[in-house]
């Protein structure tokens, strides 16, 4: 993983903790987001945060296409590199 992807992963962990109301020590970046309480409302909110933070247009399906924090960070990183 590269530094940018690591930073995105860390940012996503912060979002999951804030919205999922889970403690940092209770999951890993490879825990499925669905196990952390991700639902459609949370997915939409997270996508809005991604758009605001990284100036990317993302569809809520990105969360289902990349179902873990690690995979989602990689997907965001790839989109940033292509932009």
BELHU-V109583 format. One line per field, one symbol per residue. ss: DSSP state (H for helix, E for strand, L for the rest). phi: phi as a letter, one per 30 degrees, with the letter a starting at -180 (. if undefined). burial: I if it has 24 or more other C-alpha atoms within 12 Angstrom, else O. Layout:
ss: ???
phi: ???
burial: ???
This chain:
ss: LLHHHHHHHHHHHHHHHHHHLLLHHHLLLLLEHHHHLLLHHHHHHHHHHHHHHHLLLLLLHHHHHLLEHHHHHHHHHHHHHHL
phi: .cddddddedddedddddddhcdedcacdcdeeddcjdbddddddddddddddchbcbcededddbdbedddddddedddddd
burial: OOOOIOOIIOIIIOIIIOOIOOOOOOOOIOOOIOOIOIOOOIIOOIIOIIOOOIOOOIOIOIIIOIIIIIIIIIIIIOOOOOO
